[in-house]
Amino acid sequence: MYRKQRRLPKSFFLSIFLAGVLLLSACSGSGTADLVHQFQSYGADFAKKAATTYPRRPAGSEAEKALGDMIFEEFTRLGFKPEFQEVNLPDGGKSRNVIVRIPGSGFTADEDRLKTFNYDIYDRRAKAEDGLFHRNVVIGARYDTDPEAAEESDGISDNASGLGALLLTGQTLKRYKVGYDVTLVALGGGFADLAGARTFVESLDADKLAMTDIFYEYRNLYAGEKLYGHAGWSSLKPDSKYKFRQPLYAIQDLAIVERLLDKTGIALYGNQSTYKVDNPLGEGQVVFRDFSLHQSDYRAFDEKGIPVVFFESYNYGAEKQEDLVENNDPNYQSTNFKVSGTAFDNTESLEKLSEKQFLERRINATVYLVYLALEQGGLGGQSYSLVS
């Protein structure tokens, strides 16, 4: 079975989708229409197992190493051949990334669209690309915990939740192949100046960097009041907004078109603030919209010019920056409405304070969106149907 293009009206979005490509995506099973309902509790179960088995796992610790082994073993159980990548920490210690490389079906260029394609819109497309070619996407989540977190914290939200999403993504991509080559990476040393992410990015040669379209990061998906998707800081550079926010816009469109809220009870929000903040890149002020001031592993990719989508839970509903909080629930008043890194970031506590199966639904909703984005080429504007 293959995926073939469904005829759509010509539009600007079509012109930016992989030079108008046809996604060749082999698929097992009966299709992905009800995919989110097939996920069940796998991602949440792994997140809980990671958090409760190794509750304090700072970078370079024996607990972080043991969790890295557990991640490696789980990827192996899913049928992959994971690899370790050594990570040097700023303090001289060692950590590891766990990497899984999943080959995709590839893409073929549509010759009619190649003739009219505007290559200035999205310069990551090579004009010479025709026939079968490959593009890459990286999906990552850190697995260490904040060394300054409260003693009672087991990091179920920050970031066992993201790790559960990463494993669920792997399980899904074992069953359903997409056009993209996909690299999954469990990042060690995230709380040590993004050591794992920086090591991974620096290991990519120029050709691999050039063929990498997007980095998706799963981080702190459980504790915040709402689920958000953000673009990276590179979108704040002059004339770079659309280029670096297009993968985010595609995800936001999918959340609406695929009725994410109806299917999962989870909505995807964007930071739609209208006030200005200091530009994190150090150039005056900018409208605080579609990005987060929270630095995370995505910054290592963002700095290399790779568009990113950063998933996190938070609440960006305040009218000014100083009033932003992670979760407005009165239960968290004692920590000034902060959850991650506090005693509330604990599996037992959050289960008591959250709706039933909330972690499961947050993880499943996020992975569902990312899978659909991969299936449709990452940049939006195109959809596919299965044919025999």
N, C-alpha and C positions, 0 to 999 in steps of 0.2 A: 504493500500500500504506500502511496505517496501523497504529498500535499501539493495541490496545484492552485494556481491563482484564480480567484473569483473576480470577474470583471467589476471594476468600480469606476465612478466618474473621475476624470482627471482633476487633480488638485495640487496645491503646493506640497501637501504632505506626501503625496505619491512621489514627487520629484526628489525628495530627500531619502527615500527608503532604498538604501543599498543600490543606488543607480537603477532603481526599478527592477529588483531581482525576483527570481522565482525560487522559493524555498523548497529544497529537496529534503523532506523530513520523513524518514521511515518511522513507522509507529506500530507498536504491538498493542493488542487489546482492542477495545471497542470504541476508542476515541476519547477525547478529553473534555467533552461537554460537561460532565458531572465530576470532573477531576477533584475539585475541592472537597467533595463528599467522600472521595475514596481515601483521603489522607488519614482520617480518624485521629488517633492520639499519638502517633509515632513520634513526631517532633517534640511534643510536650513531654512525653515519657522520657525521651533521651535527655531533654533539658533538666528534668527533675533528677534523673539518675546522676548526671554530671554534678549538679549543685549539691546534692545531699551526700554523694560519695566523697567529693573533694571540695568541701565548703570554702576553704581558704586556699587559694592557688595562685599566689603572686608570682610574677615572672621569675624564672630561674629556680623555683622551689621544687622539692620532690613531688609535691601534690600536682603542680602544673605538669611536670614530666609524666606522672602517672596518668593524668587525664589525657595528655597527648597520646599515650599508648592506647588508652581506651578508644579514643577517636580513630586512631589507625586501625584498630581491631574491628571497629564497627563498619568503617568503610570497606575493609576486607570482607566482612560478612555480607555486605551488600553486593559483592562481586567485583569490586574495583581493585586496582593495584596501587595503593597510596604510596607516597614517598615522604621521607622526612627531609627538611631543609634546616640546617643549623643556623641559629640566630645569635649573634653577639649582642649582649645587653650593654647599655651605657656604663653600668657599674662593674663590668668585667665578667659577669656571669653568662650563662648559656641558656637559651631557650630553643624551641623548634617550631617550625611551621609544618603542618600536615597537608600535603598537596595531592589532589586527585585531578587527573587530566582526562577529559571525556571528549573524544572526537565527534564532531557533528557531521551531518550529511553534506554540508557545503551549500553554496549558492551558485546560480547561473544568471548571467546578465540578460536582460531583455533588450535586444538590439534596437527596437523601435524607440525605447526610452533613452538609450545611450546617446542617440543622435541629438536629443533635445535637453539632456540633463544639464542643470546649472551646477558646475563643479565648485563654484565659489561658495555655495551654501553650506556644504559639508565637506571640507577638504580632506577628510580621511578616506575618501573613495578614490582609488587610482583609476585614471581614465583608460588605462590599458586593460583593465579587468574585463575579461569576457570568458565564455566557457565556464567550467567549474572552478570556483575559487573558494577560499576559506577565510573567515573572520573569527575573532576570538572575543569572549566575554569572561571576566573574572568575577567570582562571587566569594565574599569572605566574611568571616566573623571571628573576633578575638575570643580566646578561651581562658585567659588568665583573669584574676580579680584585682581590684584596686587594693594595694597594700595598706592604704589608709582607711579602708572600709571598717565599719563597726564590727566588733567581735562577733556579734550575733548574725551578721550577714553571711549568706551562702552564695550570693551573686546569682540567684535564680533569674533575675531580670537582666542584670548587667554582669556577665553577658551569656549565661547559660541559655537564655531564651533565643539569642541569636545563633548560638551553636546548634540548638535543636532545629532551627529553621534551615541551617546549612545542611544538616544530615537529612532532613526531609527533602531538600532540593536534590541531594544525591540519590535518594531512593526514587524520586520521581524521574530523574534523568536516566536512571537505569531501565526504566520501563518505557519511556517515551523519548525518542531521539529528536533533536531539533537541528536546524541548519547550522547554528553556531558551534564551533569548538568551545567547550566550557571548561574553565579551570576553577575548581573549588579549593579554597584554602582556609584551613583553621589556623588563625594567626596567633602565634605565641608572642609574649612581650608587648601586648597592646598598651598596657599601662606603663611601659618603660619607653616612653617617647616613640611610640608606634614602631618599635624595633622590628617586629615581624613583618609588618607591611612594608617598611622601608627596605628590609632585606629582600623581600620577594620582588619588589619593583626593580631594585638595582640588579637583580639577577636576569632580568629580561633584556635580550639584545635589541638592537635598533629595529630589526625586522619584526620581532614579536611585539614590541611597543606599538609599531605602526599598524599592526593588524588587530590591536585590541581596541574595541569600540567603546566598552562600558565596564565600569566596576560597580557592582551592587554590594552594599554593606548592610548586614543585619546587626543591629545594636540596641540593647535595652528595650525590647519589644513589649514588655509586660507591665511595668510599674507606672508608666505615664498615663495621663488621662485619655489621650487620643493618640492614634497612630498617624505618623507623618512620613512623607517622602520629601527629600530635599535634593537640590543640585549642589554642586561644589562651589568653592570660592572663585574658581577660574571663570565662572559665569559673570563675575563682577568686572572683569577686564574690559576695556573699550572694545565695542563691536563683537563681543563674545557671548552675549547673553543667550541668544537662541541656540547657537551651536552647542553650548555646554548644558543647556536645560532641556533639549529635545528629548533625551531618554526619560527625564522626569515627566514631561508633558505626556509622553506616550503612556507611562504608567498611570497617570491621573485619568487619562481618557479611558483606559481599560477598566479602571475601577468603576466608572460610570456605565460604560457600555455593557460590561459583564455583570452589572448589578451586584457588586461586591457586598454591599450592606444587606441586601435581601438574602444572599446565599450564606453569609457567614455571621451576620450581626455585627460586623466590623466595617467601619468607614475609613477611607484613606483621606487624610487632610493634607493641605498644603499650608505653609506659613504665609498668610495673606495680610501681614501687618502693613500698615500704611505710614508708619513713622520712620524716621531715619536713625541709623546707628553709625558708629565709626566703622569705616571700611576695614575689615580684618586684614586686607592686603596693604593697609597703610596709606591710602590715597583719599583723604577727605571723608565725606559721609555718603552713604548709599541707602536706598529704600530697603528696609529689612523685609525681604520677600523671597520666597522660594529657596532660601538657604538657612542653615543653622550656624550659630556661633559656637556650637559645641564641636571642638576638634576631635576627630576620631581617625581610624585607619584610612578612611577615604582620602585624607589629605595627602598621603604618600602618592596616590594615583593622580589626584587632582593637580598636584605640583608638576607632574609629568605631562599634563595636557590631555589626560584621559577623562572623558565625561563620566560622572558618577551619579548614582542614586543612593542616597543615605537614608535608610529606614531607622526611625527611632520613635519612641513614645514620649510625649511631653504635653504641654498645653501652651500654645502660642496666642491665646485669646486675650491677653492683657493689652491695654491701650498704651503702655510704655514699657520700655525694656526692664526697668528695675522691678516691675510687678510680675514678671514671668515666674511661673512655678512649674514643677513637674506634674503635680496632681493636686487639684483643689479639694479633694475629699477631706472633710473635717477630721477623719481618722489620722491624717498625717500632719496635723497642726503642730504637734510637739517637735517635729523636725523642720518646721517652716515649709511644709508641703513638699519636702524632698523625700524620695523613696530610695532610689538607687544609692548604694553605698552606705545606707543606714541600716538599723536593726530591722526595718520593715522589709528590706530586700532579702527576704527569707522565705523559703518555700511554704512553710506552715503558715506564716503570717499572711502572705499574699493570697493564699488559698482561702483563708478565713475572710479576708477583706474584699475579695473579688467575686464577680458573678461566676456561676457554675461554668466550668470548662473555658474560662476566659483566656488562659494561656494558650490552650489548644487552638482556640478560634483566632487569636492574634497571629500565632505562628502560621497557621494554615492559610489565612487570608493573605499574608505577606508573600509566602511562597507561591501561592496561586497566581498572584499578579506577576511575579518575576518569571514564572514558567510561561505565562501567556505572552509576556513581552519577548522572551526568547523565541517562542514559536512564531511570532509575527515579525521578527527581525529587529527588535529592540528600539527602533526609532519611530514606530507607529505608522499609521496611514495605510496599512495593508492587512488583509485578513485571508485566511485559508480554509479550505474545506477538504475533507478526506474523500478520496475516490478509490475504488477497488482497482 
